[in-house]
Amino acid sequence: MEANVKAFIEQENYYTEITTGAHTIIADEPLDLGGKDKGFDPMELLAAALSACTLATLKMYMDRKNWTAQKIDVEIHLDNNRETRTTTFTRTLHFEGTDLTEEQIKRLHQIAEACPVHKALTGEITINTHIK
């Protein structure tokens, strides 16, 4: 999968508009870092990407298997430790209104770890930067 995401920042600290296709989201830094807290901070966006991908992947799999749940919740706790230069994502899933078996829940745990964002975050990452 390829994505083309564009972003720009102007004079307002640190208000950033991010676009892809017809969609726009706002990123900003919290007040204590000089922003105005008008949107997700960049690390929250990373956690949000993992959340959305996890839920979509689980829902697609459950639909194919004809497994049902009235609602699936995910909570991502992100600990970005600057001293140790480590980042830990703790993902908690909750299924409401379902009669999933223990075996099905174990399988869904595996499926959650197979979402593309999870794979990107745990795999080898290359970032190429060009200045024009």
OpenMM code with the backbone's topology and positions (N, CA, C; nanometers):
from openmm import Vec3, app, unit

residues = "MET GLU ALA ASN VAL LYS ALA PHE ILE GLU GLN GLU ASN TYR TYR THR GLU ILE THR THR GLY ALA HIS THR ILE ILE ALA ASP GLU PRO LEU ASP LEU GLY GLY LYS ASP LYS GLY PHE ASP PRO MET GLU LEU LEU ALA ALA ALA LEU SER ALA CYS THR LEU ALA THR LEU LYS MET TYR MET ASP ARG LYS ASN TRP THR ALA GLN LYS ILE ASP VAL GLU ILE HIS LEU ASP ASN ASN ARG GLU THR ARG THR THR THR PHE THR ARG THR LEU HIS PHE GLU GLY THR ASP LEU THR GLU GLU GLN ILE LYS ARG LEU HIS GLN ILE ALA GLU ALA CYS PRO VAL HIS LYS ALA LEU THR GLY GLU ILE THR ILE ASN THR HIS ILE LYS".split()
positions = [
    Vec3(0.0839, -0.1185, 0.0000),
    Vec3(0.0000, 0.0000, 0.0000),
    Vec3(0.0876, 0.1238, 0.0000),
    Vec3(0.0501, 0.2204, -0.0791),
    Vec3(0.1192, 0.3482, -0.0812),
    Vec3(0.0240, 0.4565, -0.0340),
    Vec3(0.0797, 0.5589, 0.0255),
    Vec3(0.0002, 0.6739, 0.0686),
    Vec3(0.0770, 0.7998, 0.0329),
    Vec3(0.0054, 0.9037, 0.0004),
    Vec3(0.0663, 1.0326, -0.0257),
    Vec3(0.0016, 1.1331, 0.0687),
    Vec3(0.0730, 1.1668, 0.1723),
    Vec3(0.0235, 1.2583, 0.2748),
    Vec3(0.1044, 1.3869, 0.2653),
    Vec3(0.0351, 1.4989, 0.2681),
    Vec3(0.1011, 1.6291, 0.2650),
    Vec3(0.0642, 1.7046, 0.3915),
    Vec3(0.1547, 1.7879, 0.4368),
    Vec3(0.1289, 1.8688, 0.5561),
    Vec3(0.1967, 2.0039, 0.5394),
    Vec3(0.1415, 2.1041, 0.6060),
    Vec3(0.2079, 2.2334, 0.6070),
    Vec3(0.1859, 2.3017, 0.7411),
    Vec3(0.2822, 2.3865, 0.7730),
    Vec3(0.2770, 2.4675, 0.8943),
    Vec3(0.3093, 2.6103, 0.8525),
    Vec3(0.2383, 2.7070, 0.9109),
    Vec3(0.2646, 2.8468, 0.8783),
    Vec3(0.3142, 2.9171, 1.0045),
    Vec3(0.2547, 3.0275, 1.0404),
    Vec3(0.3066, 3.1084, 1.1500),
    Vec3(0.2540, 3.0711, 1.2873),
    Vec3(0.1410, 3.0031, 1.2949),
    Vec3(0.0817, 2.9714, 1.4246),
    Vec3(0.1497, 2.8481, 1.4834),
    Vec3(0.2200, 2.8672, 1.5964),
    Vec3(0.2863, 2.7533, 1.6629),
    Vec3(0.1823, 2.6509, 1.7016),
    Vec3(0.1961, 2.5357, 1.6859),
    Vec3(0.2590, 2.4449, 1.5928),
    Vec3(0.1513, 2.3770, 1.5122),
    Vec3(0.0510, 2.4582, 1.4819),
    Vec3(-0.0687, 2.4169, 1.4092),
    Vec3(-0.0288, 2.3645, 1.2712),
    Vec3(-0.0635, 2.2395, 1.2452),
    Vec3(-0.0259, 2.1748, 1.1198),
    Vec3(-0.1497, 2.1154, 1.0541),
    Vec3(-0.1684, 2.1460, 0.9271),
    Vec3(-0.2755, 2.0832, 0.8499),
    Vec3(-0.2153, 1.9690, 0.7697),
    Vec3(-0.2808, 1.8538, 0.7784),
    Vec3(-0.2341, 1.7328, 0.7120),
    Vec3(-0.3442, 1.6884, 0.6170),
    Vec3(-0.3085, 1.6629, 0.4907),
    Vec3(-0.4089, 1.6234, 0.3926),
    Vec3(-0.3672, 1.4974, 0.3180),
    Vec3(-0.4669, 1.4222, 0.2785),
    Vec3(-0.4514, 1.3125, 0.1843),
    Vec3(-0.5816, 1.3044, 0.1065),
    Vec3(-0.5715, 1.3127, -0.0238),
    Vec3(-0.6935, 1.3138, -0.1046),
    Vec3(-0.7841, 1.4278, -0.0611),
    Vec3(-0.9095, 1.3964, -0.0302),
    Vec3(-1.0075, 1.4972, 0.0104),
    Vec3(-1.0159, 1.5140, 0.1617),
    Vec3(-0.9276, 1.4506, 0.2369),
    Vec3(-0.9365, 1.4500, 0.3832),
    Vec3(-0.8309, 1.5411, 0.4458),
    Vec3(-0.8719, 1.6101, 0.5525),
    Vec3(-0.7812, 1.6984, 0.6258),
    Vec3(-0.7948, 1.6712, 0.7747),
    Vec3(-0.6817, 1.6631, 0.8424),
    Vec3(-0.6807, 1.6567, 0.9885),
    Vec3(-0.5844, 1.7628, 1.0401),
    Vec3(-0.5970, 1.7930, 1.1666),
    Vec3(-0.5153, 1.8955, 1.2305),
    Vec3(-0.4265, 1.8296, 1.3348),
    Vec3(-0.3009, 1.8690, 1.3344),
    Vec3(-0.2087, 1.8297, 1.4407),
    Vec3(-0.1616, 1.9573, 1.5092),
    Vec3(-0.1284, 1.9449, 1.6349),
    Vec3(-0.0795, 2.0592, 1.7109),
    Vec3(-0.0022, 2.0044, 1.8299),
    Vec3(0.0669, 2.0893, 1.8961),
    Vec3(0.1367, 2.0513, 2.0187),
    Vec3(0.0540, 2.0991, 2.1376),
    Vec3(0.0712, 2.0343, 2.2530),
    Vec3(-0.0012, 2.0791, 2.3721),
    Vec3(0.0470, 2.2169, 2.4178),
    Vec3(-0.0319, 2.2777, 2.5035),
    Vec3(-0.0003, 2.4118, 2.5531),
    Vec3(0.1372, 2.4185, 2.6178),
    Vec3(0.1723, 2.3149, 2.6956),
    Vec3(0.3001, 2.3191, 2.7677),
    Vec3(0.4214, 2.3088, 2.6751),
    Vec3(0.3995, 2.2761, 2.5485),
    Vec3(0.5090, 2.2734, 2.4514),
    Vec3(0.4997, 2.3896, 2.3522),
    Vec3(0.4129, 2.4870, 2.3824),
    Vec3(0.4037, 2.6060, 2.2997),
    Vec3(0.2970, 2.6022, 2.1924),
    Vec3(0.2230, 2.4929, 2.1832),
    Vec3(0.1139, 2.4842, 2.0866),
    Vec3(-0.0140, 2.5395, 2.1456),
    Vec3(-0.1217, 2.5204, 2.0735),
    Vec3(-0.2527, 2.5651, 2.1220),
    Vec3(-0.3476, 2.4484, 2.1427),
    Vec3(-0.2960, 2.3274, 2.1326),
    Vec3(-0.3726, 2.2051, 2.1596),
    Vec3(-0.5003, 2.1980, 2.0756),
    Vec3(-0.4882, 2.2330, 1.9469),
    Vec3(-0.6044, 2.2333, 1.8576),
    Vec3(-0.6243, 2.1000, 1.7856),
    Vec3(-0.5348, 2.0066, 1.8070),
    Vec3(-0.5461, 1.8770, 1.7413),
    Vec3(-0.4574, 1.7754, 1.8098),
    Vec3(-0.4548, 1.6568, 1.7534),
    Vec3(-0.3681, 1.5513, 1.8056),
    Vec3(-0.2224, 1.5958, 1.7978),
    Vec3(-0.1416, 1.5573, 1.8966),
    Vec3(0.0017, 1.5775, 1.8793),
    Vec3(0.0539, 1.4606, 1.7942),
    Vec3(0.1739, 1.4718, 1.7383),
    Vec3(0.2219, 1.3680, 1.6469),
    Vec3(0.2234, 1.2266, 1.7056),
    Vec3(0.2576, 1.2101, 1.8313),
    Vec3(0.2582, 1.0757, 1.8897),
    Vec3(0.1158, 1.0234, 1.9068),
    Vec3(0.0216, 1.1125, 1.9357),
    Vec3(-0.1192, 1.0712, 1.9425),
    Vec3(-0.1691, 1.0262, 1.8053),
    Vec3(-0.1218, 1.0926, 1.7002),
    Vec3(-0.1585, 1.0504, 1.5649),
    Vec3(-0.1071, 0.9099, 1.5358),
    Vec3(0.0124, 0.8802, 1.5840),
    Vec3(0.0682, 0.7463, 1.5660),
    Vec3(-0.0170, 0.6426, 1.6391),
    Vec3(-0.0557, 0.6729, 1.7628),
    Vec3(-0.1428, 0.5825, 1.8386),
    Vec3(-0.2802, 0.5715, 1.7722),
    Vec3(-0.3300, 0.6827, 1.7173),
    Vec3(-0.4593, 0.6804, 1.6483),
    Vec3(-0.4531, 0.5926, 1.5239),
    Vec3(-0.3423, 0.5980, 1.4517),
    Vec3(-0.3262, 0.5128, 1.3333),
    Vec3(-0.3297, 0.3658, 1.3725),
    Vec3(-0.2629, 0.3314, 1.4821),
    Vec3(-0.2649, 0.1926, 1.5291),
    Vec3(-0.4061, 0.1528, 1.5721),
    Vec3(-0.4772, 0.2429, 1.6378),
    Vec3(-0.6151, 0.2154, 1.6805),
    Vec3(-0.7060, 0.1883, 1.5619),
    Vec3(-0.7053, 0.2792, 1.4656),
    Vec3(-0.7940, 0.2664, 1.3499),
    Vec3(-0.7620, 0.1415, 1.2691),
    Vec3(-0.6349, 0.1147, 1.2495),
    Vec3(-0.5941, -0.0025, 1.1724),
    Vec3(-0.6334, -0.1313, 1.2442),
    Vec3(-0.6119, -0.1353, 1.3743),
    Vec3(-0.6483, -0.2535, 1.4527),
    Vec3(-0.7969, -0.2828, 1.4397),
    Vec3(-0.8795, -0.1808, 1.4591),
    Vec3(-1.0241, -0.2011, 1.4534),
    Vec3(-1.0708, -0.2425, 1.3143),
    Vec3(-1.0187, -0.1782, 1.2111),
    Vec3(-1.0590, -0.2139, 1.0748),
    Vec3(-1.0172, -0.3570, 1.0418),
    Vec3(-0.8962, -0.3949, 1.0813),
    Vec3(-0.8472, -0.5303, 1.0541),
    Vec3(-0.9318, -0.6340, 1.1262),
    Vec3(-0.9619, -0.6086, 1.2536),
    Vec3(-1.0459, -0.7016, 1.3295),
    Vec3(-1.1853, -0.7129, 1.2686),
    Vec3(-1.2446, -0.5990, 1.2327),
    Vec3(-1.3798, -0.5998, 1.1768),
    Vec3(-1.3838, -0.6753, 1.0438),
    Vec3(-1.2846, -0.6529, 0.9587),
    Vec3(-1.2796, -0.7245, 0.8306),
    Vec3(-1.2707, -0.8752, 0.8523),
    Vec3(-1.1859, -0.9155, 0.9458),
    Vec3(-1.1691, -1.0582, 0.9737),
    Vec3(-1.2980, -1.1169, 1.0309),
    Vec3(-1.3574, -1.0469, 1.1266),
    Vec3(-1.4807, -1.0960, 1.1880),
    Vec3(-1.5943, -1.1042, 1.0856),
    Vec3(-1.6003, -1.0086, 0.9948),
    Vec3(-1.7029, -1.0131, 0.8903),
    Vec3(-1.6848, -1.1359, 0.8016),
    Vec3(-1.5601, -1.1653, 0.7642),
    Vec3(-1.5338, -1.2832, 0.6804),
    Vec3(-1.5710, -1.4125, 0.7512),
    Vec3(-1.5529, -1.4151, 0.8826),
    Vec3(-1.5824, -1.5352, 0.9614),
    Vec3(-1.7273, -1.5397, 1.0102),
    Vec3(-1.8028, -1.4332, 0.9831),
    Vec3(-1.9401, -1.4200, 1.0344),
    Vec3(-1.9453, -1.4222, 1.1870),
    Vec3(-1.8424, -1.3654, 1.2501),
    Vec3(-1.8413, -1.3473, 1.3948),
    Vec3(-1.8975, -1.2078, 1.4213),
    Vec3(-1.9745, -1.1939, 1.5267),
    Vec3(-2.0374, -1.0646, 1.5511),
    Vec3(-1.9975, -1.0067, 1.6862),
    Vec3(-1.9997, -0.8760, 1.6901),
    Vec3(-1.9846, -0.7991, 1.8137),
    Vec3(-2.0605, -0.6699, 1.7899),
    Vec3(-2.1343, -0.6260, 1.8898),
    Vec3(-2.2057, -0.4989, 1.8750),
    Vec3(-2.1076, -0.3828, 1.8688),
    Vec3(-1.9973, -0.3976, 1.9413),
    Vec3(-1.9004, -0.2891, 1.9476),
    Vec3(-1.7641, -0.3466, 1.9832),
    Vec3(-1.6610, -0.2912, 1.9211),
    Vec3(-1.5233, -0.3252, 1.9566),
    Vec3(-1.4554, -0.1947, 1.9956),
    Vec3(-1.3998, -0.1916, 2.1143),
    Vec3(-1.3249, -0.0747, 2.1617),
    Vec3(-1.1772, -0.1097, 2.1654),
    Vec3(-1.0943, -0.0116, 2.1348),
    Vec3(-0.9508, -0.0271, 2.1546),
    Vec3(-0.9005, 0.0977, 2.2267),
    Vec3(-0.8135, 0.0753, 2.3216),
    Vec3(-0.7458, 0.1859, 2.3898),
    Vec3(-0.5968, 0.1630, 2.3738),
    Vec3(-0.5276, 0.2658, 2.3292),
    Vec3(-0.3831, 0.2587, 2.3123),
    Vec3(-0.3197, 0.3514, 2.4153),
    Vec3(-0.2345, 0.2946, 2.4989),
    Vec3(-0.1538, 0.3766, 2.5893),
    Vec3(-0.0138, 0.3796, 2.5298),
    Vec3(0.0374, 0.4980, 2.5070),
    Vec3(0.1686, 0.5140, 2.4468),
    Vec3(0.2636, 0.5730, 2.5493),
    Vec3(0.3755, 0.5063, 2.5697),
    Vec3(0.4797, 0.5566, 2.6588),
    Vec3(0.6040, 0.5794, 2.5743),
    Vec3(0.6337, 0.7060, 2.5500),
    Vec3(0.7502, 0.7435, 2.4705),
    Vec3(0.8582, 0.7912, 2.5673),
    Vec3(0.9499, 0.7025, 2.6026),
    Vec3(1.0527, 0.7328, 2.7013),
    Vec3(1.1737, 0.7933, 2.6310),
    Vec3(1.1916, 0.9216, 2.6488),
    Vec3(1.3011, 0.9910, 2.5798),
    Vec3(1.4375, 0.9545, 2.6370),
    Vec3(1.4434, 0.9203, 2.7652),
    Vec3(1.5716, 0.8833, 2.8263),
    Vec3(1.6258, 0.7534, 2.7688),
    Vec3(1.5394, 0.6529, 2.7590),
    Vec3(1.5838, 0.5224, 2.7087),
    Vec3(1.5641, 0.5088, 2.5579),
    Vec3(1.5030, 0.6093, 2.4970),
    Vec3(1.4737, 0.6082, 2.3528),
    Vec3(1.3917, 0.4860, 2.3128),
    Vec3(1.2952, 0.4532, 2.3984),
    Vec3(1.2057, 0.3417, 2.3687),
    Vec3(1.0618, 0.3919, 2.3676),
    Vec3(0.9827, 0.3279, 2.2876),
    Vec3(0.8404, 0.3584, 2.2802),
    Vec3(0.7638, 0.2297, 2.3010),
    Vec3(0.6679, 0.2330, 2.3926),
    Vec3(0.5848, 0.1161, 2.4198),
    Vec3(0.4393, 0.1523, 2.3952),
    Vec3(0.3738, 0.0722, 2.3121),
    Vec3(0.2305, 0.0832, 2.2896),
    Vec3(0.1648, -0.0296, 2.3678),
    Vec3(0.0687, 0.0035, 2.4519),
    Vec3(-0.0109, -0.0987, 2.5197),
    Vec3(-0.1517, -0.0882, 2.4632),
    Vec3(-0.1936, -0.1940, 2.3955),
    Vec3(-0.3229, -0.1957, 2.3261),
    Vec3(-0.4181, -0.2852, 2.4042),
    Vec3(-0.5338, -0.2306, 2.4428),
    Vec3(-0.6358, -0.3065, 2.5149),
    Vec3(-0.7621, -0.3100, 2.4298),
    Vec3(-0.8090, -0.4309, 2.4032),
    Vec3(-0.9295, -0.4510, 2.3227),
    Vec3(-1.0442, -0.4962, 2.4106),
    Vec3(-1.1641, -0.4508, 2.3773),
    Vec3(-1.2837, -0.4918, 2.4495),
    Vec3(-1.3932, -0.5175, 2.3471),
    Vec3(-1.4520, -0.6347, 2.3550),
    Vec3(-1.5599, -0.6738, 2.2645),
    Vec3(-1.6911, -0.6722, 2.3421),
    Vec3(-1.7904, -0.5968, 2.2931),
    Vec3(-1.9217, -0.5891, 2.3576),
    Vec3(-2.0253, -0.6608, 2.2722),
    Vec3(-2.1218, -0.7220, 2.3394),
    Vec3(-2.2336, -0.7834, 2.2698),
    Vec3(-2.1919, -0.8964, 2.1783),
    Vec3(-2.1128, -0.9878, 2.2311),
    Vec3(-2.0625, -1.0971, 2.1492),
    Vec3(-2.0609, -1.2265, 2.2287),
    Vec3(-2.0589, -1.3361, 2.1579),
    Vec3(-2.0460, -1.4664, 2.2232),
    Vec3(-1.9209, -1.5381, 2.1717),
    Vec3(-1.8141, -1.4617, 2.1539),
    Vec3(-1.6888, -1.5191, 2.1058),
    Vec3(-1.6357, -1.6219, 2.2047),
    Vec3(-1.5813, -1.7298, 2.1508),
    Vec3(-1.5199, -1.8321, 2.2348),
    Vec3(-1.3781, -1.7888, 2.2707),
    Vec3(-1.3194, -1.8579, 2.3662),
    Vec3(-1.1816, -1.8279, 2.4049),
    Vec3(-1.0867, -1.8489, 2.2867),
    Vec3(-1.1128, -1.9506, 2.2078),
    Vec3(-1.0300, -1.9777, 2.0900),
    Vec3(-1.0420, -1.8649, 1.9872),
    Vec3(-1.1626, -1.8138, 1.9672),
    Vec3(-1.1826, -1.7033, 1.8740),
    Vec3(-1.1118, -1.5771, 1.9237),
    Vec3(-1.1175, -1.5533, 2.0534),
    Vec3(-1.0502, -1.4360, 2.1101),
    Vec3(-0.8992, -1.4469, 2.0921),
    Vec3(-0.8435, -1.5651, 2.1113),
    Vec3(-0.6996, -1.5847, 2.0875),
    Vec3(-0.6649, -1.5556, 1.9419),
    Vec3(-0.7505, -1.5991, 1.8515),
    Vec3(-0.7267, -1.5742, 1.7089),
    Vec3(-0.7342, -1.4250, 1.6791),
    Vec3(-0.8285, -1.3554, 1.7396),
    Vec3(-0.8404, -1.2115, 1.7180),
    Vec3(-0.7194, -1.1364, 1.7727),
    Vec3(-0.6592, -1.1873, 1.8779),
    Vec3(-0.5350, -1.1292, 1.9293),
    Vec3(-0.4268, -1.1367, 1.8220),
    Vec3(-0.4166, -1.2511, 1.7563),
    Vec3(-0.3193, -1.2680, 1.6474),
    Vec3(-0.3516, -1.1749, 1.5303),
    Vec3(-0.4784, -1.1628, 1.4987),
    Vec3(-0.5199, -1.0773, 1.3875),
    Vec3(-0.4872, -0.9311, 1.4175),
    Vec3(-0.5080, -0.8875, 1.5419),
    Vec3(-0.4752, -0.7495, 1.5797),
    Vec3(-0.3277, -0.7205, 1.5544),
    Vec3(-0.2430, -0.8182, 1.5816),
    Vec3(-0.0994, -0.7986, 1.5611),
    Vec3(-0.0596, -0.8069, 1.4141),
    Vec3(-0.1542, -0.8413, 1.3282),
    Vec3(-0.1270, -0.8495, 1.1847),
    Vec3(-0.1743, -0.7256, 1.1090),
    Vec3(-0.2277, -0.6270, 1.1793),
    Vec3(-0.2730, -0.5078, 1.1072),
    Vec3(-0.1513, -0.4368, 1.0467),
    Vec3(-0.1676, -0.3736, 0.9311),
    Vec3(-0.0541, -0.3126, 0.8625),
    Vec3(0.0235, -0.2095, 0.9450),
    Vec3(-0.0443, -0.1305, 1.0263),
    Vec3(0.0279, -0.0317, 1.1078),
    Vec3(0.1112, -0.1023, 1.2145),
    Vec3(0.0561, -0.2058, 1.2772),
    Vec3(0.1322, -0.2844, 1.3749),
    Vec3(0.2579, -0.3401, 1.3083),
    Vec3(0.2416, -0.3970, 1.1893),
    Vec3(0.3564, -0.4533, 1.1165),
    Vec3(0.4594, -0.3454, 1.0837),
    Vec3(0.4126, -0.2275, 1.0436),
    Vec3(0.5050, -0.1187, 1.0117),
    Vec3(0.5823, -0.0735, 1.1351),
    Vec3(0.5134, -0.0653, 1.2492),
    Vec3(0.5783, -0.0189, 1.3722),
    Vec3(0.6750, -0.1210, 1.4302),
    Vec3(0.6521, -0.2478, 1.4034),
    Vec3(0.7388, -0.3518, 1.4600),
    Vec3(0.8390, -0.4053, 1.3587),
    Vec3(0.8269, -0.3628, 1.2343),
    Vec3(0.9190, -0.4080, 1.1301),
    Vec3(1.0311, -0.3077, 1.1095),
    Vec3(1.1088, -0.3327, 1.0075),
    Vec3(1.2176, -0.2412, 0.9744),
    Vec3(1.1591, -0.1198, 0.9042),
    Vec3(1.1990, -0.0027, 0.9482),
    Vec3(1.1466, 0.1219, 0.8927),
    Vec3(1.2607, 0.1993, 0.8283),
    Vec3(1.2365, 0.2482, 0.7087),
    Vec3(1.3314, 0.3347, 0.6403),
    Vec3(1.2623, 0.4677, 0.6148),
    Vec3(1.3277, 0.5761, 0.6505),
    Vec3(1.2742, 0.7091, 0.6238),
    Vec3(1.3756, 0.7824, 0.5367),
    Vec3(1.3344, 0.8183, 0.4168),
    Vec3(1.4189, 0.8940, 0.3248),
    Vec3(1.3721, 1.0387, 0.3269),
    Vec3(1.4627, 1.1320, 0.3520),
    Vec3(1.4281, 1.2736, 0.3587),
    Vec3(1.4968, 1.3481, 0.2457),
    Vec3(1.4191, 1.4283, 0.1724),
    Vec3(1.4709, 1.5111, 0.0638),
    Vec3(1.4316, 1.6553, 0.0926),
    Vec3(1.5190, 1.7484, 0.0644),
    Vec3(1.4880, 1.8904, 0.0799),
    Vec3(1.4903, 1.9537, -0.0579),
    Vec3(1.3811, 2.0247, -0.0909),
    Vec3(1.3710, 2.0911, -0.2223),
    Vec3(1.3823, 2.2401, -0.2058),
] * unit.nanometer
topology = app.Topology()
chain = topology.addChain("A")
for resn in residues:
    res = topology.addResidue(resn, chain)
    for name in ("N", "CA", "C"):
        topology.addAtom(name, app.Element.getBySymbol(name[0]), res)
